[in-house]
């Protein structure tokens, strides 16, 4: 597609039937994913932050609408702004596509370090949260695509390896746990102390969101039966403190 784009020549609005089918298909995703996220990293928010898209009305838009009824259109092309951003995006794709898809914990840390080295070489920005989040998401998706359901742990990790391998580590929970007397700078000891038997590549997600045994042991049907009280507890906490509570705290309040 050429740039700038002649929207009318390139795009045809979907039929009402297709629009309704798409809305029904993605209803669960739209309801549960990226809600109340400070900086969502999906395509449209990313393009907005980089000045490639802007919010607009339906006239002249890409016919892409969000849940607020806003449409997206391409920003006017300004070479000194967009060229640099698109080159950086191209380099990012090169770095990610060059990574070996990991099967073991040794493979995983090598891939993460190679991604960081590539980003440094090409001058790709590496924000503390967004960059490792992107690399982790890419590796997990490619693993699952090749039928790799989880990493096989073939080596132990200490603090140095943790700094490269398991990011983003929101609030540095893993760093604190691994530094404790219980773990003694050993990933294997930490996993045993946590009784963690989920995929290693999801450990920092567990620490960020589900780092409490009560959450992991609560049956799904019990959570569903208390949905209204959970919503009320979460809303009350947000109104009182202006920030999201840990899921374990909300469950204890609601149930």
C-alpha positions in Angstrom: 0.0 0.0 0.0 1.4 3.3 -1.0 1.9 6.3 1.4 0.0 8.6 1.7 -3.0 6.3 1.2 -6.1 7.1 -0.8 -8.5 5.6 1.6 -11.5 5.5 -0.7 -9.5 3.7 -3.4 -7.9 1.2 -1.1 -10.6 0.3 1.5 -14.1 -0.9 1.3 -16.4 -0.7 4.4 -17.4 -4.1 5.7 -21.0 -5.1 5.4 -23.3 -4.9 8.4 -23.3 -8.7 8.6 -19.5 -8.9 8.7 -19.4 -6.1 11.3 -21.8 -7.9 13.6 -20.0 -11.2 13.1 -16.6 -9.6 14.0 -18.1 -7.9 17.1 -19.5 -11.2 18.3 -16.3 -13.1 17.6 -14.2 -10.6 19.5 -16.6 -9.7 22.3 -14.8 -11.7 25.0 -11.4 -10.2 24.0 -12.8 -6.6 24.0 -14.4 -7.1 27.4 -11.5 -8.7 29.2 -8.2 -7.8 27.5 -6.3 -4.5 27.9 -8.9 -3.0 30.3 -7.5 -0.3 32.6 -4.0 -0.9 31.2 -1.8 2.1 31.5 0.1 1.6 28.3 -1.4 -1.1 26.1 1.1 -2.5 23.6 -1.3 -3.7 20.9 -1.0 -2.3 17.4 -3.3 0.7 17.5 -2.1 2.2 20.8 1.5 1.6 19.7 0.9 3.4 16.4 -0.8 6.3 18.3 2.2 6.7 20.5 4.6 6.7 17.5 2.6 9.3 15.6 1.5 6.9 12.8 -2.2 6.9 13.6 -4.5 9.5 15.0 -8.1 9.3 16.3 -10.7 10.8 14.1 -14.3 10.4 12.8 -15.4 7.9 10.3 -14.8 10.2 7.3 -11.4 9.6 5.9 -10.6 6.9 8.5 -9.2 3.4 8.1 -12.7 2.2 9.1 -11.2 0.8 12.4 -13.3 1.7 15.4 -12.6 1.3 19.1 -15.1 0.6 21.9 -15.4 4.4 22.5 -16.8 4.9 19.0 -13.6 6.6 17.8 -12.0 5.8 14.4 -8.4 5.8 13.4 -6.8 7.4 10.4 -3.2 7.7 9.2 -1.2 10.8 10.2 0.2 12.9 7.3 3.5 11.6 6.2 6.4 13.7 7.5 9.7 12.2 6.4 11.8 13.5 9.3 9.4 12.0 11.8 7.9 8.8 10.3 11.1 7.5 8.5 13.1 7.1 11.7 10.2 5.4 13.4 9.6 3.0 10.5 13.3 2.2 10.3 13.3 1.4 14.0 10.3 -0.9 13.5 12.1 -2.6 10.6 15.2 -3.2 12.8 13.0 -4.6 15.6 11.5 -7.1 13.2 14.9 -8.1 12.1 16.1 -8.7 15.6 13.1 -10.7 16.7 13.0 -12.9 13.5 16.7 -13.7 14.0 16.1 -15.3 17.5 16.3 -19.0 18.0 13.0 -20.3 19.3 13.8 -21.6 22.8 13.0 -25.1 24.1 15.1 -25.0 27.4 15.9 -22.4 30.0 19.4 -22.2 28.5 17.9 -21.4 25.1 15.6 -18.8 26.6 18.3 -16.7 28.3 20.4 -16.9 25.1 17.5 -15.5 23.1 16.8 -12.7 25.6 20.5 -11.6 25.6 20.7 -11.8 21.8 17.6 -9.6 21.5 19.2 -7.0 23.9 22.5 -7.1 22.0 20.6 -6.7 18.7 18.6 -3.8 20.0 21.8 -2.1 21.3 23.5 -2.6 17.9 20.7 -1.1 15.9 19.9 1.6 18.4 16.4 0.3 19.1 14.8 2.0 22.2 14.6 -0.5 25.0 12.1 0.8 27.7 12.4 -1.1 30.9 8.9 -2.6 30.5 7.8 -2.5 26.9 11.0 -4.0 25.3 11.3 -7.2 27.4 7.5 -7.5 27.3 7.7 -7.5 23.4 10.5 -10.0 23.3 8.9 -12.3 25.8 5.6 -12.2 24.0 7.2 -12.9 20.7 9.2 -15.9 22.0 6.1 -17.4 23.8 4.0 -17.0 20.6 6.6 -18.7 18.5 7.1 -21.4 21.0 3.4 -22.2 21.1 3.2 -22.0 17.3 5.9 -24.8 17.1 4.1 -26.9 19.8 6.4 -26.0 22.6 4.1 -25.8 25.6 6.7 -24.9 28.2 10.5 -24.5 28.7 12.4 -27.4 30.0 14.6 -26.3 32.9 18.2 -27.5 32.1 20.2 -25.1 34.2 19.9 -23.1 37.4 19.7 -19.3 37.4 20.9 -16.7 39.9 20.4 -12.9 40.1 22.6 -12.2 37.1 20.6 -14.6 34.9 17.3 -13.4 36.3 18.1 -9.8 35.3 18.4 -10.9 31.6 15.9 -13.7 31.4 12.7 -13.0 33.4 11.5 -9.5 32.5 9.5 -7.5 32.9 9.5 -8.1 36.6 7.0 -5.6 37.9 7.9 -4.3 41.4 11.0 -6.6 41.2 9.2 -9.4 43.0 11.4 -12.1 41.5 14.6 -10.2 42.4 13.4 -10.0 46.1 12.3 -13.6 46.3 15.5 -14.9 44.7 17.6 -12.8 47.1 15.8 -14.1 50.1 17.2 -16.8 52.5 14.5 -19.2 51.2 15.9 -19.1 47.6 19.6 -18.4 48.3 20.1 -17.1 44.8 18.9 -20.3 43.1 15.9 -20.4 40.7 15.4 -24.1 41.4 15.1 -23.4 45.2 12.7 -20.5 44.5 10.4 -22.7 42.3 10.3 -25.3 45.0 9.6 -22.8 47.7 6.7 -21.3 45.7 5.4 -24.7 44.7 5.4 -23.3 41.2 4.8 -25.9 38.5 3.5 -23.6 35.7 5.7 -22.7 32.7 8.9 -21.0 33.6 8.5 -18.3 30.9 5.3 -17.2 32.8 7.0 -16.9 36.2 7.2 -13.1 36.1 3.6 -12.8 35.1 2.7 -15.1 38.1 4.8 -12.8 40.4 3.0 -9.7 39.1 -0.6 -10.8 39.1 -1.1 -14.2 40.9 1.8 -14.3 43.4 -0.4 -15.7 46.2 -1.4 -19.3 46.9 -5.0 -18.3 47.7 -5.5 -17.1 44.2 -4.1 -20.2 42.6 -6.2 -22.5 44.9 -9.5 -20.7 44.4 -11.8 -22.8 42.0 -12.9 -21.0 38.9 -16.6 -21.8 39.6 -16.3 -20.1 43.0 -14.8 -17.0 41.4 -17.6 -16.9 38.8 -20.3 -17.3 41.6 -18.8 -14.3 43.4 -18.4 -12.1 40.3 -20.6 -9.3 41.5 -19.0 -9.0 44.9 -15.5 -9.1 43.2 -16.4 -6.3 40.9 -17.8 -4.2 43.8 -14.7 -4.8 45.9 -12.4 -3.8 43.0 -14.4 -0.7 42.2 -14.4 0.3 45.9 -10.7 -0.1 46.2 -10.0 1.9 43.0 -12.3 4.7 44.2 -10.6 4.8 47.6 -7.0 4.5 46.5 -6.9 5.4 42.7 -4.8 2.3 41.9 -5.6 -1.4 41.2 -5.4 -3.8 44.2 -3.7 -7.2 44.0 -6.1 -9.9 42.9 -5.5 -11.8 46.2 -6.6 -8.8 48.2 -9.8 -8.4 46.1 -10.6 -12.1 46.5 -10.2 -11.9 50.2 -12.4 -8.8 50.4 -15.1 -10.3 48.1 -15.2 -13.9 49.4 
